[in-house]
Amino acid sequence: EAGGVDLSKSEVIVSAGRGVGKPENVSIIEDLANALGGEYGASRPVVDSEWVEHNRQVGTTGQTVSAKLYVACGISGDIQHLDGMKKSEFIVAVNTDKDAPIGEVADVLVVADLKQFVPALTEKLKGG
């Protein structure tokens, strides 16, 4: 895809799920990805809602990735999404639901509101 993003080549991916709540909140996911020197992606519901372009979709109907670090923010963990990212080396999931299916593949599950946790983490990474 001309001008598209090839997430399969990214070592660090931070993905937005339905839990971001609204399109304006995708920017906090993008900020964390930038702070980590990576790219941002999204789950299908976020792409279907047109909050993020299709070329950033991770999953069976998007791109399959195997990043060194994959951070899933507000992603419940539907099988279609898991199939697209479960080969990543280290998976961090940020979700308010401690029982979300994403927790079964995550190396670390952060039970928190991503709208509070992600900006705080980004600030720390930027030396704030």
C-alpha positions in Angstrom: 0.0 0.0 0.0 1.6 3.3 -1.1 2.4 5.5 1.8 1.2 2.8 4.2 2.8 1.5 7.4 4.4 -1.9 7.4 3.9 -2.9 11.0 5.5 -6.3 10.4 8.8 -4.5 10.3 8.3 -2.7 13.6 10.1 -3.8 16.7 7.8 -1.9 19.0 4.0 -1.6 18.5 1.5 0.1 20.7 -2.1 -0.8 19.7 -5.4 0.9 20.5 -8.5 -1.1 21.2 -12.1 -0.2 21.8 -11.1 0.8 25.3 -9.6 4.1 24.1 -13.2 5.3 24.1 -13.1 7.9 21.4 -11.1 8.9 18.4 -9.3 11.8 20.2 -7.8 9.3 22.6 -5.8 7.5 19.8 -3.2 10.3 20.1 -2.2 9.1 23.6 -1.5 5.6 22.0 0.5 7.3 19.2 2.5 9.4 21.8 3.5 6.2 23.7 4.5 4.5 20.5 6.7 7.6 19.6 8.2 7.6 23.1 9.2 3.9 22.7 10.5 4.5 19.2 7.8 2.4 17.6 4.6 2.5 15.6 1.0 2.5 16.7 -1.6 0.0 15.5 -5.2 -0.8 16.3 -7.7 -3.5 16.6 -10.5 -4.1 14.1 -13.2 -2.2 16.0 -11.1 0.9 16.1 -10.4 0.7 12.4 -14.1 -0.1 11.6 -15.0 3.0 13.5 -12.6 4.9 11.3 -10.6 6.2 14.2 -7.4 4.7 12.6 -6.5 3.9 9.0 -6.8 0.3 7.9 -3.0 0.0 7.2 -2.5 0.1 11.0 -4.9 -2.8 11.8 -3.4 -5.8 13.6 -5.1 -9.1 13.3 -6.3 -11.7 10.8 -8.0 -9.1 8.7 -5.1 -6.7 9.1 -1.4 -7.3 9.6 0.3 -10.1 11.4 3.2 -8.8 13.5 6.0 -10.3 15.7 7.3 -7.2 17.5 9.9 -7.4 20.2 7.5 -5.4 22.3 3.7 -5.3 21.8 1.6 -3.1 24.0 -2.1 -3.7 23.8 -4.2 -0.8 25.2 -7.8 -1.4 25.8 -7.9 -4.5 23.6 -10.0 -7.3 25.0 -8.3 -10.0 23.1 -10.6 -11.4 20.4 -9.1 -14.4 18.7 -8.7 -12.5 15.4 -6.6 -9.9 17.1 -4.5 -12.4 19.1 -3.7 -14.4 15.9 -2.2 -11.2 14.5 0.1 -10.4 17.4 0.7 -13.5 19.6 4.1 -14.1 18.0 5.5 -10.9 19.6 8.3 -11.5 22.0 7.0 -9.5 24.9 3.4 -8.5 25.3 2.1 -5.9 27.7 -1.7 -5.5 28.0 -3.4 -2.5 29.6 -7.0 -3.2 30.4 -9.5 -2.4 33.2 -10.7 -6.0 33.0 -8.3 -8.4 34.9 -10.1 -11.3 33.2 -9.9 -10.0 29.6 -8.7 -12.8 27.2 -5.7 -10.7 26.2 -4.3 -11.4 29.7 -3.8 -15.1 28.8 -1.2 -14.2 26.1 0.3 -11.1 27.8 3.6 -11.4 29.7 2.5 -8.4 31.8 -1.2 -7.4 32.4 -1.6 -3.9 33.8 -5.1 -3.6 35.3 -5.7 0.1 34.9 -7.5 2.8 32.9 -5.4 3.3 29.9 -6.4 7.0 29.7 -4.6 7.5 33.0 -1.8 4.9 32.8 -0.6 5.5 29.2 0.0 9.3 29.5 1.8 8.8 32.8 4.1 6.1 31.3 4.7 8.3 28.3 5.7 11.2 30.5 8.1 9.0 32.5 9.7 7.7 29.3 10.2 11.2 28.0 12.1 12.0 31.2 9.2 13.9 32.9 
